[in-house]
């Protein structure tokens, strides 16, 4: 969850700075707990993200995604 804590201070700004209007899908390779994918989706409600990482990160990603709906 260290990656999550660091990304939480950066991801909201980055997600707001990148224009994804009209985009429907996002693939987050090496997405860890999904922090960036979550914030891109929050900033772009039409967006659906797939988070891809090692199997050991899946429980953390599922918990994080559920936390942000």
C-alpha positions as CSV (number, residue, x, y, z in Angstrom):
1,X,0.0,0.0,0.0
2,X,3.1,2.3,0.0
3,X,2.4,2.8,-3.8
4,X,-1.1,3.8,-3.0
5,X,-0.1,6.4,-0.4
6,X,2.5,8.0,-2.7
7,X,0.1,8.0,-5.7
8,X,-2.8,9.5,-3.7
9,X,-0.9,12.8,-3.6
10,X,-0.1,12.8,-7.3
11,X,-2.9,10.9,-9.1
12,X,-5.8,13.4,-8.7
13,X,-3.7,16.1,-10.3
14,X,-2.4,14.0,-13.1
15,X,-5.9,12.6,-13.9
16,X,-7.2,16.1,-14.2
17,X,-4.4,17.2,-16.4
18,X,-4.8,14.6,-19.1
19,X,-7.8,14.9,-21.4
20,X,-9.5,11.6,-21.8
21,X,-12.9,12.9,-23.0
22,X,-14.4,10.6,-25.5
23,X,-12.3,7.7,-24.3
24,X,-14.1,4.7,-23.0
25,X,-11.4,2.2,-21.9
26,X,-8.2,2.4,-19.9
27,X,-5.6,-0.3,-19.4
28,X,-3.4,0.3,-16.4
29,X,-0.4,-2.0,-16.8
30,X,1.5,-2.5,-13.6
31,X,-1.4,-0.7,-11.9
32,X,-0.7,-2.0,-8.3
33,X,-3.5,-1.0,-6.1
34,X,-5.3,0.9,-8.9
35,X,-4.8,4.4,-7.6
36,X,-4.2,6.0,-11.0
37,X,-7.0,4.0,-12.7
38,X,-9.4,5.1,-10.0
39,X,-8.6,8.8,-10.3
40,X,-8.7,8.7,-14.1
41,X,-12.2,7.1,-13.8
42,X,-13.3,9.6,-11.2
43,X,-12.2,12.5,-13.5
44,X,-13.8,10.8,-16.5
45,X,-17.1,9.0,-15.6
46,X,-17.5,7.4,-19.0
47,X,-14.2,5.6,-18.6
48,X,-13.9,1.9,-17.6
49,X,-10.5,0.7,-16.4
50,X,-8.7,-2.6,-16.3
51,X,-5.9,-2.9,-13.8
52,X,-3.2,-5.4,-14.7
53,X,-0.4,-6.4,-12.3
54,X,1.0,-9.4,-10.5
55,X,-1.5,-11.8,-8.9
56,X,-0.2,-10.8,-5.4
57,X,-1.4,-7.2,-5.9
58,X,-5.0,-8.3,-6.8
59,X,-6.4,-8.2,-3.2
60,X,-5.1,-4.7,-2.7
61,X,-6.5,-3.5,-6.0
62,X,-9.9,-5.0,-5.3
63,X,-10.0,-3.4,-1.8
64,X,-8.9,0.0,-3.2
65,X,-11.4,-0.1,-6.1
66,X,-14.2,-1.0,-3.8
67,X,-13.3,1.8,-1.5
68,X,-13.8,4.4,-4.3
69,X,-16.8,2.6,-5.9
